[in-house]
């Protein structure tokens, strides 16, 4: 039996809306930060690709959020069929970012020592304060852990939205009476 309140304090729809809003927020912030300062860690092209993927994740979460707000079967269905591809690409993104950070660790630490300590300022303002004061191996580990947590939250949001989608699709048949799809939706 599937639970309708899997580890949430809210019903399925409310919990999925909360998670979708949270995913929109964290991926939008992550995308903006990658667009602004990603070229410090990666090549400028890779920074744009990674930031663009964060924007795609925020957009798919926006589709889920709007579908849940409107009880839209079609938008939640679109999210369910698109998100598995986004999740697959999310695993590839984690691997590529880990590889790029590991490959560029000398350049990142050299930029910290050269630009911040010798001249007394960072070319990117105060953005370098955290990663220049943290050992590079620790910074890379924290970065990757953050990406994995983001991936797990995205997968859990997918599960909760999928559960709501299945509930919406099968509700008229669970009632045991002959209802149309629209009549079944309004009786939830």
Order of alpha helices (4+ residues) and beta strands (2+ residues): alpha-alpha-alpha-alpha-alpha-alpha-alpha
